[in-house]
């Protein structure tokens, strides 16, 4: 134990602070993850009215803590790892020369245990029991996840990534539109979540504390998609790179092409799945925990950083004009070869048009165009997770042995193209109307930061974090 001197200025009470370093979602995951170390702050000098009590070293032993996981009490010296509540029926303080057990002097807010000591020699006994349900912020993550080896990120939230990650189990940080975000990379295997009968993988903890998940199927042993469909059934206009697009056809301007008026084929597929009693109803039962303000970026900005990515690039972005979109420039060079260093970002440049949400957040981010809080992964999130250009990777957690769509536009040449995850794990482009209709859909959702979980998971495939349905 570490004892530190703490002086109270009001002279009324002295306090004992027991700090369990249980932080918010993101910070907990980053530390491994963030196995909590408790420290004591015990008063050794407290001013009471006009006199001062000086404790001897023997008087510092005023607390005993116990943990009970259902079998027997265990004397502990640290706040228990994982999430626990104080057993208010059994926890108490006892002052000298009295048989009274004082139970209203101990409070706990999930971060601090506060004990009001009203007399020298008071001894308190704290009993911890597992919480019936808890948020992901408070769960113990059993993992050997590393942070050493994470990509560098500049002050604008742009990472520099030079290849795949197929060996390490990383948890890294970057910046998104909401703040600091923490993402899984490589062979991460402690990011499993179960919602009803469906399994999901955590992509990242968003900057607002919400938890971004990608669908993994109903069988934990096999990654699945909800359907194989076209991104759009039409391809002959720039507008079809959109999750939604303008009604005008053919389009006559960039703005009319990329209005959010008509739903894409893939968006309709996701909505139908969500509403289907035999498929999406399991998720819909948990909709109280789905966040509708944190967005999915369909980045339709024109590529600005190169004068000409492809021969005849008009940078117009409508009708049949050849156009390269911004995501392309972050991963491939002017010849179509992968960059030596990719520059993914979690930020969405045009938040009013391209950040798909059900409603705006406090900052006014989001287009409010979605009927349901479901989207797709971006190519940037794939690269952050360990995918890369044309390099195959079957070892990172997003690998699925089949093609699936991202939400990131690529270019328009003979037709509209968006990025897909190749069945060998790397990024590729595909026409939005796929030749063989063989590209799958893996929905992405955001769980609210205060979503409750049962207390028996550790994030592994066999013991996933399980959302508790109240």
SULVEN-V955994 format. One line per field, one symbol per residue. ss: DSSP state (A for helix, B for strand, O for the rest). psi: psi as a letter, one per 20 degrees, with the letter a starting at -180 (. if undefined). burial: 1 if it has 9 or more other ideal C-beta (glycine too) atoms within 8 Angstrom, else 0. A space follows every 10 residues. Layout:
ss->???
psi->???
burial->???
This chain:
ss->OOOOOOOOOO OOOBBBBBBB OOOOAAAAAA AOOOOOOBBB BOOOBBBBOO BBBBOOAAAA OOBBBBBBOO OOBBBBOOOO OOOBBBOOOO OBBBOOOOOO BBOOOBBBOO OBBBBBBOOO OOBBBBBBBB OOOBBAAAOO OOOOOBOOOO OBBOOOOBBB BOOOOOOOBB BBBBBBOOBB BBBBBBOOOO OBBBBOOBBB BBBBBOOOOO BBBBBBBOOO OOOOOOOBOO OOOOOOOAAA AOOBBOOOOO OOOAAAAOOO OBBOAAAAAA AAAAAOOOOO AAAAOOAAAB OOOOOBBOOO OBOOOOOOOO OOOOOOOOOO OOBBBAAAAA ABOOOOOBOO OBOOBBOOOO OOOOBBOOOO OOOOOOOOOO OOOBBOOOAA AAAAAOOBOO BOOOOOOOOO OOOBBBBBBB BBOOOBBBBB BOOOOOBBBB BOOOOOOOOB OOOBBBBOOO OBBOOOOOOO OOOOBBBOOO
psi->qopqpppphi jgqqqppopo moargghghh ianlpppqqq oppiopoodj rppoqrhhii mippqqpoji frpppqiqpq qbpqrpnhhh prqpqqkqip ooijipqpji hqoppopiqp jppqppppqp qhqrrhhjqp ooqkpripjq qqpaijkpqo pjarojgrnq orqapaiibp qpqqqckpjk kpqpocjqqq ppgrorijir opqppiaioi ipprrirorq gqiqikqhhj iqhrrqhppq qjrgghhkqm hqqrghghgg ggghiphifi hghhhjihip pjiprpomnj qqoiiqhogq pjoikhkrck pppprghgii hqaiijqqqh oqmqqiqogn hhgioprhrq ahijqqikiq hqlpbrqrhg hgghiirpcj pqojiriipi jqqqqrjoqf rpeirqqrqr pqijirprqq qhnqgjlkpr poqprpqqhj pqqrjjqjir hhmqppppo.
burial->0010010100 0011111111 1110111111 1111010111 1111111100 0000100011 0110111100 0000010110 0111011000 1111100000 0110110100 0011101000 0111111111 1011111111 1010111001 1010001111 1001110111 1111111100 1111111111 1111110111 1111111111 1111111001 0001110011 1100101111 1111110000 1001011111 0001111111 1111010001 1111010011 1111111111 1110000011 0010011110 1111111111 1100000110 0111111101 1011111101 1000111001 0011111111 1111111110 1010111111 0011111111 1100111111 1100111101 1111000011 1111111110 1110101111 0001111000
